[in-house]
Amino acid sequence: MKTEVMELLALLVPRKSKFKMNKFGILMGLMSLLFVACEDNDDTASQYMATPAPLEVPALFVDKILPPVIPEDNPQTVEGIALGKKLFFDTRLSADNTLACASCHIPQEGFSDSRPFSIGITGEEGFRNSMPLQNLAFNYGEKFNWDGSANSLENQMFEPVKNPIEMANTWLNVEATLQSSSDYPELFEAAFGTQTIDSTLVTKAMSQFVRTLISANSRFDQAQLGLIELSPQEQNGLNVFLDETRGDCFHCHGLPANPLWTDNAFHNNGLDAQFNDLGLGNVTGDPREFGLFRTPSLRNLKFTAPYMHDGRFATLDEVIDHYSEGLVFSETIDPLMKTISEGGVQLTDSDKADLKAFLLSLSDDSFINNPDFRE
Amino acid sequence: MNKIALLCITASLLFACNSDDDNNIDTESDPVSVAFQFTQNWDGNEIQNADYETTTYTTENGTNLKLSKLNYLISDITFTAQDGTVYDASDYNLITARTGGNADFTPGIEIPEGNYNVSFTFGFDDEDNQNAAYLDLNSADGTWSVPEMLGGGYHYMRMEGTFEAAQGNTETFQYHTIRANKHSSLPPDMTTLEFTEDTSFVVDLGTIEIGNSTQIVVGMNVAEWFKNPNTWDLNVNSSVMMPKYELQIAMNENGSNGAFSLISATQE
């Protein structure tokens, strides 16, 4: 916002204008003072503004939820998004030039990974399933990763590059690699006004691209817009989803009034009696948060198997069975898990099938096939 | 008579007309905003973040419980002067008690100093409880909305936790208050809803002197939700309260019967 105001003032106020003490002159004088006070003459990069490219927020989102979170110091631009996309698919971010972000956040797999655990450059497995990337600009709490360990999208980008079981690189090496390339310096100059490449600008560009990954064209979205009708099975599945006696999925995953289909909050959903991964509790150190993981969106489940933070469930049927009869008690279990002593709410086979049909109606083929999101 | 003289005379007439000692309203000084703080206690013992999931509370029925979550919505903080003049910002505030989120709230209205009856609404009344009408509430807590088949609108309160069941095992509870909705049969769907009934209620904090830096502290005694007039047995009703009309009425009765009170009103 500050940058935009300065740009506007720069257009309005000539730097060496002559003042006349009339109202216009006083106004212009005050605006000039404001401009001069804000101006940072020493940093040409900070003054540079590439071509603005505001996020195209779907009508369903505009009508129902708050605007996306865009950091003031990283506005969306045409050049920044293009650079971020190139970086997202570039294996040169990894130490041995074999892995890109897209290697574990695979577009046709909903920007997730069909393997329970992705494999790093050393061949070592990770220990959590790759989270799908979609609608992340609408994560208002800005807690990213399964365990909330990153407090902004930009900060999230720093970790995988240097993680020894992922890309196993150093940022110094990434910066040097990109700096010595034939194309990146000019692309950074176009995006940020400088040919000097650093990790901050790399993460900014990739974040701009990831924020464009908006999914809002599922069958359910189309039904919400009145373009199609849900099948009777999908409609009944929605009822199961919303019914407290059966699914009661909506208290964590939202309902049609919130098209994100996640609360982006952290829950213990009754997977284990003992934890081998403390999740959020490992980040905060609070025993009350041991075994809590971020609620994933229900969008694009068709493409994002396996499920849960550790990819333990290969199919949606297994997920539904878990909530129906597989719940396990532990000290931090979320109160939204019901009838735990019986394993869950015991859905009928018919309700399970309908619930699955509804969940699949939230998948968006146009999202994974969008050429803007492909290499 | 020049413009300045006319302005002075008009202003003096205006002040003379509005200076109403009988109403205890001071319109001569600058209008003021009023700060509120919302706190929670269990029969007088303050509930703090550290108490969630750790401190055991015993209900009137003798059931031991632990709280995990307590979020609630208040709206329409209203200041009524003694002459009946009403000042109402028509705003709302969703409080996240565990973390203290929005516990401090200043309504978006400035009023003349003086004595007022102060009140607010727990939840939304029907006029405000419009389906999916508030983008921030749609976006909050996954969604603060209520499914349309349960009458739509928004939750008033989500109180959640665990309790020691009569059989000795630990079970969960979801004490969710919403607009009461009556169904011809359960489970509910869009065809079973017969009618809804506004179960929000007005909390009257009494007469409070409002100065230029007044802070009003409101307390919720959580124990009251389980106490009076309906002694609540979590072994009987711990889940699936949203679609049950009689339970929403009962929760309304308990909440409106002393769950909220004025803790203090101070001039900073």
Boltz contact constraints between the chains, C-beta under 6 A:
constraints:
  - contact:
      token1: [A, 64]
      token2: [B, 138]
      max_distance: 6.0
  - contact:
      token1: [A, 65]
      token2: [B, 135]
      max_distance: 6.0
  - contact:
      token1: [A, 65]
      token2: [B, 138]
      max_distance: 6.0
  - contact:
      token1: [A, 65]
      token2: [B, 139]
      max_distance: 6.0
  - contact:
      token1: [A, 66]
      token2: [B, 135]
      max_distance: 6.0
  - contact:
      token1: [A, 66]
      token2: [B, 139]
      max_distance: 6.0
  - contact:
      token1: [A, 239]
      token2: [B, 189]
      max_distance: 6.0
  - contact:
      token1: [A, 242]
      token2: [B, 147]
      max_distance: 6.0
  - contact:
      token1: [A, 243]
      token2: [B, 187]
      max_distance: 6.0
  - contact:
      token1: [A, 244]
      token2: [B, 240]
      max_distance: 6.0
  - contact:
      token1: [A, 244]
      token2: [B, 242]
      max_distance: 6.0
  - contact:
      token1: [A, 245]
      token2: [B, 187]
      max_distance: 6.0
  - contact:
      token1: [A, 245]
      token2: [B, 240]
      max_distance: 6.0
  - contact:
      token1: [A, 252]
      token2: [B, 142]
      max_distance: 6.0
  - contact:
      token1: [A, 254]
      token2: [B, 142]
      max_distance: 6.0
  - contact:
      token1: [A, 254]
      token2: [B, 143]
      max_distance: 6.0
  - contact:
      token1: [A, 255]
      token2: [B, 143]
      max_distance: 6.0
  - contact:
      token1: [A, 255]
      token2: [B, 147]
      max_distance: 6.0
  - contact:
      token1: [A, 257]
      token2: [B, 132]
      max_distance: 6.0
  - contact:
      token1: [A, 257]
      token2: [B, 138]
      max_distance: 6.0
  - contact:
      token1: [A, 257]
      token2: [B, 143]
      max_distance: 6.0
  - contact:
      token1: [A, 257]
      token2: [B, 145]
      max_distance: 6.0
  - contact:
      token1: [A, 258]
      token2: [B, 138]
      max_distance: 6.0
  - contact:
      token1: [A, 258]
      token2: [B, 143]
      max_distance: 6.0
  - contact:
      token1: [A, 263]
      token2: [B, 142]
      max_distance: 6.0
  - contact:
      token1: [A, 288]
      token2: [B, 53]
      max_distance: 6.0
  - contact:
      token1: [A, 335]
      token2: [B, 68]
      max_distance: 6.0
  - contact:
      token1: [A, 335]
      token2: [B, 160]
      max_distance: 6.0
  - contact:
      token1: [A, 335]
      token2: [B, 161]
      max_distance: 6.0
  - contact:
      token1: [A, 335]
      token2: [B, 172]
      max_distance: 6.0
  - contact:
      token1: [A, 338]
      token2: [B, 239]
      max_distance: 6.0
  - contact:
      token1: [A, 341]
      token2: [B, 169]
      max_distance: 6.0
